[in-house]
């Protein structure tokens, strides 16, 4: 089929919830993509932080192929080894409690919200302005963005939003009525904004004082994206619950809600479930991704490459460069136009998270040469009015 054929089929048979670019990708390798005409692109979006170890990574491909050829699905009424092993690795590498598997970041946040409400029935969930926690009803209700929420009101009640950079407002919002404070340590969809240490510390102190859960949404910033396995490791603040997804499966859909030991048994038999979650293929994929990301020197290399990319962006004339590791953004007028031109003129895949913000989330395996090349392509874009 041609691109025109796909566009026609979409217009006739696919709900119009996405504004797609006029490109059909057919193959990927590492940080490179190829379209149906054979044109090569640099991928600095990584499926929005999903393609964590690059396209078609041999270890990931082999893990999926082997598991799919042996057993794809049996349901959570039975044991399979990949999920039990993955849960152990996730818990032991983070909060030390237990894991609930799901299929996406939104589902992981739904599980965390239910866990919080099970912990304190009817309790409020405090969230920060600019947050994005997903598009399902609970996660959307935790996402205080009017343009996303308004068309779907009434939403789930009991969510309280406070300004992102105001620890006093946060402290005032947390009380004995609070079930949890839900925070992305680095906000992704609002434009890559690391949350100030004072805000995180205030959240921890208030949750401890009032018996509320501190939940970190690491759906986008986890799995090595910021240069440590989990972003919270760089903050000095440890949450009670953490949600992960995106890069966990390296391209396959999987998410997880991870607890500390204290809250490991809040959810009981029958409280929550998912048909496909924790399936052997997705879990085998996630185990393969963890093998790579937790390898010797890998995360230190991510930190170094993140610093190089940030420096290269500044040298290319980018303003407002910010972020951690290989989760970066910069400011520019007409960011959506720049992202479109980057794709069509420079064959560089990035995206705009708002009218003035361009976001970069390359595979963690991106090379230094590819970083330099991406910066050159961005500089060329910015130099042409």
PyMOL commands that set and color helices and strands:
alter all, ss='L'
color gray80, all
select helices_A, chain A and resi 3-13+46-49+58-68+81-92+105-119+137-141+146-152+167-173+197-210+231-234+246-248+261-263+280-293+298-315+335-345+368-383
alter helices_A, ss='H'
color red, helices_A
select strands_A, chain A and resi 25-29+32-35+40-43+96-102+124-128+159-162+178-183+186-187+193-194+213-217+241-244+255-260+319-324+327-331+348-349+351-352+357-360
alter strands_A, ss='S'
color yellow, strands_A
deselect
rebuild
show_as cartoon
